[in-house]
Every structure is written in structure tokens, then in C-alpha cells.
Amino acid sequence: MALEPVQRVKKLKKSLAKELANDDADADRSLDLLKRLDEVPVNIKILTETLVGAVVSKFKSNSNAEIASTARALVKKWKQQAKQESKSTKSSSSSVETKTKTKTKTSISKKKLSNTAAAAATPTPTPTPAAPSEATDTSEWDHLPDFRKRMAVKFHEIFQTSESSLLETGLSTEALPPLCQSRATEVEDAINVHSKGVRTVYSTKIRSLIFNMKKNSNLREKVILGFTSVPALMRMTPAELATEEKSKERMETIQKTQDSMQLDWEQANEDKINEQCGITGELLKASLFTCGRCKSIKTTSTQKQTRSADEPMTVFVFCLNCGKRWKC
């Protein structure tokens, strides 16, 4: 009996994941699995449920050119298919909405014609304002303690900020909201497992992820789509969680610190130091000593300990212009 598309995709995904984990992976087997996956008819629902894109994307950087090109073509094909499904969903929804509006207008017109006299005689009751509906359905997290429930809701709100940009790429309006909700549940649960019941560890990890995922929209979208798995998110360092601009700024700061710690840094950067201090032209050859004979400032000096250790060192000066030597 043939397997359903979802089961086939899950089975092939599992095999591909094993190939990734195997250091001595067989290139021919990986290529065959990708080609078999390309033959399976998939839609946005299957891609969202199986998250197979996260595994296939890892083959895009494979050292084997044929495997890499096949993986890229497969991901591109799925993106185009998702975009087409989204467009068809929007068009069908628009036509249904238009028909509904037409029927509603016709019904309202008939009611107005038949009830004109009654409406004029009967005073219009003041409508009771409806209670504002919550933006997020929190029923999924009702079984959690209050502080964990609040964090799950917070992550869900952060993921919702990426919905508009993800919808523009062609994702379905029906699949994306529940996907954001399930990702929020996964992230909060992973943080709870990571903290092992220690509240301070839980709070620290929560603050770190909330801060960085608010700023880093690229990381946020990768987590939603499954290109960055939740376990991998838990292992990421602050530098990996930061935006590209922040990472670049950190690297420049580290490089400057390392340069300043080098013993020969002053010598290597002598030209820059002189330029910033305004030391140019003849001043580059000047020294602290002026020759008493020719009044030149082109002198060199050395220091030697000629007396006891508690006495200052003796400075020997040589004039580069006239050759006079003296000590001070």
C-alpha cells in the first residue's frame, strides 16, 4: 500500500537527517533521496507540518555541486508553489467575500422596504458595546503556570510581527498564524527544559531570546519557518543571536582590542598616531633636545644607568646636524 505524501515526506526527511549526521555520508544516496523527495506532490500544509525545508536547506552548502544545486532547485520550487497557493487562496476568498456582500446588500434592501413604517414608529435601541476580543488565543497555554503562560504569549506576539513579511513571500494566511503559535509553545517549552526548574536560568534565557528576537527579524523568520530549529536556537551564543550589524560592530571592537594589546602596536601604527597628533613634516624628525651649537632639534638620545640604582639614568644626546655629543 502506497504511503500518503505526508508520511513519505517524513520518511525521506528522516533519511536525509541521518545523512547529515553521518560524517561518511554517501553522496549518491543523498542525491537519490533529494530526487525522490522532488517527486512527492507537496503543498504548503505538508511543508508546514513536516518542516522538511529545514533539512533540505542544509544541503544547499554541500561540497558536492550536484547535491547543492538539486537542494537549491527543490527549495525554490517549494517557495514558488507556496506563493501560487497563497494567491489562489486569496482570489477564492475575495470572490466568496464579494458574493456574500452582494447577498447581504440585497437582503438589507428588502428588509428596509418591508419595515419602513415599523422602523419609523419604533425607537432605535442603543446597542450595547461589544467586549474587546483578545488579539491572542491563550487557551493553548492554560495548563501552564502563570509566568510560563505570559512568556509563551510574549513569544507569540514577537512571532506575529513577522507575519506580514512572511505573507509577502507567498505563505498561506491560514497556515501561518497556527505556525507562529506552535513555535511560541516550542520555544517556551525548550527554555523550561534548558533551565531544569531553576527560575533564574529560565529568566535569563527568556530575556536574552526576547531581546534578540525582537531586534533580529531574519532570525525570527528562520525560527518560524523551521530553517533554524528550536534546539539549535537554545545553543546559540549571544553573538550568533545578534543582528548582522551588531555582530559586525562587535567584531570590529574585538579586532581593535586585540590590535591594542600587541607589543608592537605603537610601532605598527606610528603613522596614524603622528597624523592624529598633527606631527608632520620636519616635526617627525624633532626630539626633546636642542643642540647648543647649531640650535638644531634633529637629535637622538639614549639612556644608561651610570650611577647607583637609586640615582636617575644619564641621557646621552647626539646631534644629527653637526655631530655634537653631550649628556644631561
C-alpha positions in Angstrom: 0.0 0.0 0.0 1.4 3.4 -1.1 2.2 5.8 1.7 0.5 9.2 2.0 2.5 12.2 0.8 3.0 13.4 4.4 4.3 10.0 5.5 6.6 9.8 2.5 8.0 13.3 3.1 8.6 12.5 6.8 10.3 9.2 6.0 12.6 10.9 3.4 13.3 13.8 5.8 14.4 11.3 8.5 16.7 9.6 6.0 18.2 12.9 4.9 18.8 13.9 8.5 20.7 10.7 9.1 22.9 11.5 6.0 23.6 15.0 7.5 24.7 13.4 10.8 26.9 10.8 9.2 30.5 12.1 8.6 31.0 9.4 5.9 27.7 10.1 4.1 27.2 8.6 0.7 26.8 11.4 -1.9 24.8 9.1 -4.3 22.3 8.2 -1.6 21.8 11.8 -0.6 21.2 12.8 -4.2 18.8 9.9 -4.7 16.8 10.9 -1.5 16.6 14.5 -2.8 15.3 13.4 -6.2 12.8 11.1 -4.6 11.6 14.0 -2.4 11.2 16.1 -5.6 8.8 13.5 -7.0 6.4 13.7 -4.0 3.5 16.1 -4.5 3.6 18.5 -1.6 1.7 21.7 -0.6 2.1 24.4 1.9 0.2 22.3 4.6 2.7 19.4 4.2 5.7 21.7 4.2 4.5 23.4 7.4 3.6 20.1 9.1 6.9 18.3 8.3 9.3 21.2 8.2 11.3 19.3 5.6 12.6 22.6 4.2 14.9 23.0 7.3 16.7 19.7 6.4 16.9 20.3 2.6 18.3 23.8 3.0 21.3 22.4 4.8 22.3 20.5 1.6 22.5 23.8 -0.3 26.0 24.3 1.0 27.1 20.7 0.4 30.6 20.2 -1.1 29.1 18.1 -3.9 27.9 20.6 -6.6 25.1 18.3 -7.9 23.7 17.8 -4.4 23.8 21.5 -3.7 22.1 22.5 -7.0 19.4 19.9 -6.5 18.7 21.1 -3.0 18.5 24.8 -4.1 16.2 23.9 -7.0 13.9 21.9 -4.7 13.6 24.8 -2.2 13.0 27.3 -5.0 10.3 25.0 -6.4 8.5 24.8 -3.0 8.6 28.6 -2.5 7.0 29.2 -5.9 4.4 26.5 -5.2 3.6 28.1 -1.8 3.3 31.5 -3.4 0.9 30.2 -6.1 -1.3 28.5 -3.4 -1.4 31.7 -1.4 -2.6 33.7 -4.5 -5.3 31.2 -5.3 -6.5 31.2 -1.7 -6.7 35.0 -1.7 -8.6 35.1 -5.0 -11.1 32.5 -3.9 -11.6 34.3 -0.6 -12.1 37.5 -2.4 -14.8 36.0 -4.7 -16.6 34.4 -1.8 -16.5 37.7 0.1 -17.9 39.6 -2.9 -20.8 37.2 -3.3 -21.5 37.4 0.5 -21.6 41.2 0.4 -23.9 41.2 -2.6 -26.4 38.8 -0.9 -26.2 40.9 2.3 -26.9 44.1 0.5 -29.9 42.6 -1.3 -31.3 41.2 2.0 -30.9 44.5 3.7 -32.7 46.4 0.9 -35.7 44.1 1.1 -35.9 44.4 4.9 -35.7 48.2 4.6 -38.6 48.3 2.1 -40.8 46.0 4.1 -40.2 47.5 7.5 -40.0 51.3 6.8 -43.2 52.1 8.7 -42.3 49.9 11.7 -38.8 51.4 11.9 -40.2 54.9 11.9 -42.6 54.1 14.8 -40.2 52.1 16.9 -37.3 54.0 18.6 -33.9 52.6 17.7 -32.4 50.9 20.8 -28.9 51.9 21.8 -26.6 49.0 21.0 -24.5 47.5 23.9 -20.8 47.9 23.1 -19.2 44.5 22.5 -16.3 43.4 24.8 -13.0 43.8 23.0 -11.6 40.5 21.8 -8.1 39.4 22.7 -5.5 39.5 20.0 -4.1 36.2 21.1 -5.9 33.0 21.9 -4.2 31.9 25.1 -6.2 28.7 25.7 -3.4 26.6 24.4 -1.2 27.6 27.4 -3.9 27.5 30.1 -2.3 24.4 31.7 1.0 26.2 32.3 1.9 28.3 35.4 1.1 32.0 35.1 4.7 33.1 34.5 5.3 30.5 31.8 1.9 31.3 30.1 2.9 35.0 30.0 6.2 34.1 28.3 4.5 31.9 25.7 2.1 34.7 24.9 5.1 37.1 24.7 6.9 34.9 22.2 3.7 34.5 20.1 3.4 38.3 19.9 7.0 38.6 18.8 6.5 36.0 16.1 3.3 37.8 14.9 5.4 40.8 14.0 6.9 38.8 11.1 3.5 37.6 9.7 3.2 40.5 7.2 6.7 40.0 5.7 6.2 36.2 5.5 2.9 36.6 3.8 4.5 38.7 1.2 6.8 35.8 0.3 3.8 33.7 -0.5 3.0 31.8 2.7 -0.7 30.9 3.3 -2.7 33.1 5.5 -4.3 30.0 7.0 -1.1 28.1 7.9 1.0 31.0 9.2 -1.0 32.0 12.4 -1.1 28.5 13.9 2.5 28.0 12.9 3.5 31.1 15.0 1.5 29.8 17.9 3.1 26.4 17.8 6.6 27.9 17.5 5.9 30.0 20.6 4.9 26.9 22.5 8.1 25.0 21.4 10.4 27.9 22.3 9.0 28.4 25.8 9.0 24.6 26.5 12.6 24.3 25.3 13.6 27.2 27.6 11.9 25.4 30.5 13.7 22.2 29.8 17.0 24.1 29.4 16.6 25.8 32.8 15.8 22.4 34.6 13.4 24.2 37.0 15.9 26.9 38.0 13.9 30.2 37.8 17.0 32.4 37.5 18.3 30.4 34.5 14.8 30.4 32.9 14.5 34.2 33.3 18.0 34.9 32.0 17.4 32.8 28.8 14.0 34.4 28.3 15.4 37.9 28.5 18.2 37.0 26.1 15.9 35.5 23.4 13.2 38.1 23.7 15.6 40.9 23.3 17.5 39.4 20.3 14.4 38.1 18.5 12.7 41.5 18.7 15.8 43.0 17.0 16.7 40.2 14.6 13.9 39.8 12.1 16.0 37.4 10.0 16.5 35.0 12.9 12.8 35.3 13.9 11.6 34.3 10.4 14.1 31.4 10.2 12.7 30.0 13.5 9.1 30.3 12.3 9.8 28.5 9.1 11.9 25.9 10.7 15.2 26.7 9.0 16.6 27.3 12.5 15.4 24.6 14.8 14.4 25.3 18.4 17.2 23.1 19.9 19.7 25.0 17.7 18.2 28.3 19.0 18.9 27.1 22.6 22.6 26.5 21.8 23.2 29.8 20.0 25.6 32.3 21.7 24.7 36.0 22.2 26.9 36.8 19.2 25.0 34.4 17.0 21.7 35.7 18.2 22.6 39.3 17.4 21.8 41.1 14.1 24.4 41.2 11.3 25.1 44.9 12.1 25.6 44.2 15.8 27.9 41.2 15.0 30.0 43.3 12.7 30.3 46.1 15.3 31.4 43.5 17.9 34.0 42.0 15.6 35.4 45.5 14.9 35.6 46.2 18.7 37.3 42.8 19.3 39.8 43.5 16.5 40.7 46.9 17.9 41.2 45.5 21.4 43.4 42.7 20.0 45.4 45.2 18.0 45.9 47.5 21.0 47.2 44.5 23.1 50.0 43.8 20.6 53.5 44.7 21.8 54.4 46.3 18.5 51.1 48.1 18.0 52.6 51.6 18.6 55.3 51.0 16.1 52.9 49.5 13.5 50.5 52.4 13.9 53.1 55.2 14.2 52.0 57.0 11.1 48.4 57.1 12.2 49.3 58.3 15.7 51.5 61.1 14.2 48.8 62.1 11.8 46.1 62.4 14.6 48.5 64.4 16.8 49.4 66.8 13.9 53.0 65.7 13.8 54.0 66.2 10.1 57.0 67.4 8.1 60.1 68.4 10.0 58.4 67.7 13.3 58.7 64.0 12.5 62.5 64.3 13.0 62.3 66.5 16.0 63.3 65.4 19.5 63.1 66.8 23.1 66.6 68.1 22.9 68.1 71.1 21.1 71.7 71.3 20.1 73.6 74.1 21.9 76.0 74.5 19.0 73.8 74.6 15.8 70.3 75.0 17.5 69.0 72.0 15.6 66.3 69.8 17.0 67.3 66.8 14.9 68.8 64.8 17.7 68.8 61.3 19.1 69.1 60.2 22.7 69.8 57.1 24.8 69.7 56.4 28.5 72.1 54.4 30.6 72.4 53.7 34.3 75.9 55.1 35.1 75.3 55.7 38.8 73.8 53.8 41.7 70.4 52.2 41.3 68.7 54.9 43.4 70.0 57.7 41.0 68.3 58.7 37.8 69.6 57.4 34.5 72.1 59.5 32.4 70.8 60.7 29.0 73.4 60.8 26.1 72.4 63.1 23.2 73.7 63.1 19.7 73.0 66.0 17.2 72.3 64.6 13.7 73.0 68.0 12.1 76.5 68.9 13.4 77.6 65.8 15.2 77.9 67.3 18.7 77.5 64.9 21.7 76.6 65.7 25.3 75.0 64.2 28.3 72.4 65.5 30.7 
